[in-house]
Amino acid sequence: MQFDIVTIFPAMIDHALAAGVVGRAIGRGTLDVKAHDLRDFTTDRHRVVDDVPYGGGPGMVLKPEPLFRALDRIEADRGSRARVVLTSPQGKRFTQHEAVRLSRMEHIVLLCGRYEGIDERVRARVAEELSIGDYVLSGGELPALVVLDAVARLLPGVVGDDRSVAEGSFSRGLLDFPQYTRPAEVTTGRSSASGERALKVPDVLLSGHHGDIRRWRKREAVSRTLERRPDLLAGADLDEEEQEILRELQNRRTAELQNVKSSGGWDGRD
C-alpha cells in the first residue's frame, strides 16, 4: 500500500516512522510511505507556502498552488490517482470502521493542514476530510500519523501476529480485556496512597483452563465496555455468550439501582 504525506514539517513524519511496527514494515517494503515537503512545490526563492486570509483576520492560510503542484507531482510519480484525505477538525470522526475502509485503498495522500487551515479551493482535489477528535492541534501531522498507523496495522504483514489485530480493542465494538504478565504478584510500591500492598494476577489466568480463561476474558471485555464506553455496545458484534453476559450485567445494574432507590440513597438526579 502506498501513502504520501504532504506537510511543511516532513521531519516530524520521518522521525515518527523510524521505529515501531510501521517503521519495520516500511523497511521490509510492506508499506511504501513518503513524506513530501510542501515548500518543495513553491516557485519563489523564499519558498512561501502561506499568506494572509482575504477579508482579514488573525493567522495565515496555506496557499492553494503548492498543494495542487504537490498532488500533481505525486500522482505523476506514482502513475495513478490517489485517495486524497485532508486532516481537519471539520472532518468526519476517524474510527476503527474508517480505518478498515481506508485499508482497502491502494494509494492514499494525506494533506496536513497548518495555521488557520488551507485555501478552500484545495478541497476541489480532496476526497474526504478526517478528524481524530474534538480538540485543536498545532497542525495535521499528528492526525496524519494516527490515520497512517491505524490503517497500516490492518494490512497483512505489518503486525507480526494477525490475531492481535483481529482481537484488538474496537475490532468488534468491544474494549480489550485486562492483560497481565509475569510475575504473578507485585507490590504497589511505597508511593501508593494506600500504602504498599500486593497485587496478584487473577487466579483464572494461572489455572491453565482455556475454557475458563476464554469466558473470563469475554466477561471482562463486555463489563469494561459497559462501564467505560457503553455507546459502543449498540453496534458491537457480540456472539451469543457475550450477549448473555451483557444481559446479566445490565440486569445486575438495574437491580442495584433499584436497591439504592428503595433504601433512600438516591434523590432522582443523575
Helices and strands as residue ranges (DSSP letters): E 2-7, H 10-16, H 20-28, E 32-37, G 38-41, E 50-51, E 61-62, H 64-78, E 83-93, H 96-102, E 107-112, G 120-125, E 128-131, H 141-152, H 162-166, E 185-187, E 198-200, H 203-206, H 210-228, G 230-235, H 240-262
